[in-house]
Amino acid sequence: MHGQKHILVVDNNIARIQQLETVLSFIGEHFQVCGHDEISQRFSQQANILTVIVCGDVSKAVLDLVSNNPACPFLLHDVLDPAALIEHVNVIGELSAPLNYAQLTEMVHHCHQYHNKIPKQSRGAGNSALFRSLVGISEPMQHVRFLIEQVASTHANVLILGESGTGKEVVARNIHNLSDRSSAPFVPVNCGAIPPDLLESELFGHEKGAFTGAISTRKGRFELADGGTLFLDEIGDMPHPMQVKLLRVLQERTFERVGGAKSIKANVRVIAATHQNLEEMIKTNDFREDLYYRLNVFPIETPALRDRKEDIPLLLKELMSRFEHDQGHTVRFTERAITSLQEHSWSGNVRELSNLIERMIIMYGDQVVDVSELPSKYRHIDVEEYMPEYPESLQEREAINELFSGFDYGDEEELDDFSAGFEETQASGDNGVLPDDGLNLKEYLADLEVSLITQSLDKNDWVVARAAELLGMRRTTLVEKMRKYNLQKQED
């Protein structure tokens, strides 16, 4: 009975106990019986209790047990004062008297569901580190974590389905790490990334001289994963001849190296994954039906990110924490930016989200990102962009720097030439007179810059390289300024 959940019956009435024992044995449930005076001790000593069936009087010990163990469901049967217990939400039902087979099996089912769907924070933190990469409060992600926990301790083959970027390998690694094979290797193979003529050697290994280039004996992935888990990613891309050989290994649990005759035992658990619809591929004869059913013993479907948008804030927090640990830099998002990201369709799923965070770290490392800083495809809400105002002194300095940004002040000769030209302009009296009502210095300087650039271009028949040389600036700088001011040669 190790590991098997069982029922604990609490009663002091011999006749009622015998009736319960008969029915529970008939439906195949494991159970134990104790009196009211020993309930506290027996409950603390027993593991894997499915439910406690309370009968007869409601003692203080029973009341305390129900109150102090919210993670355990309780059932009542022929209780003298059920009102004392029924207010507790973990008292999930009352069995009729006499016992009814259909009702009892339904209540047992409810007890199993009570354990299955219990909130994760109440299950203990033992597996929390393993599930860090599967964060999420959404129902689809809770279901994925539940399925992983159910299948991990078994030896069943698992087929993980889902779009690219949904974390299929992460699911496979969690299954491996929670299994009794966790101390052995986890060996991933991307079936679509290996050329078809090399895939057999990659999986099963080869003997020396088996083919041209086989200069020594080499172990394949099945041998490298001995005792552990072999993860066959993109199984839908596996060629037909290899599908036949893989099926034989799954059936017989043995294989031979390429060029070898010795059978080698395949002590591995196989987990496969694909983003393709294998059932449709079976219809078009692109995937073997018998292999599909060998792999699809326990299917797990990873949800697309667009179907669990409520998980995006938690995913952002987790991914940013990883980048900070790995790179020493992170980025933060405003609530408005997170809301905008939740409106995105995420065709690339979690991988796309991770790439976006890395891009934001490169551009705005250790800053706070708002909607206006997000790439345009991720801006799904209208937010007025913050435009700061600066003191007049800074604006004037910006205008002057903009005007003379094309000059290379590191070149003394160019600086001297510019100074001489500026002095000649002043000597001619054409150095500008400030109007009585003032002027907008930034616009004035911009107009002056446009005038000088246009004159230089006209003098050089709009040959940009020569005009830039005359203005003492780089050609690329002049091209940028022409684009800024929309300066184009007028057609005759």
Summary of the structure (lengths in Angstrom):
residues: 492
radius of gyration: 37.0
end to end distance: 98.0
largest distance: 123.5
contacts: 1374
relative contact order: 0.06
helix: 50%
strand: 14%
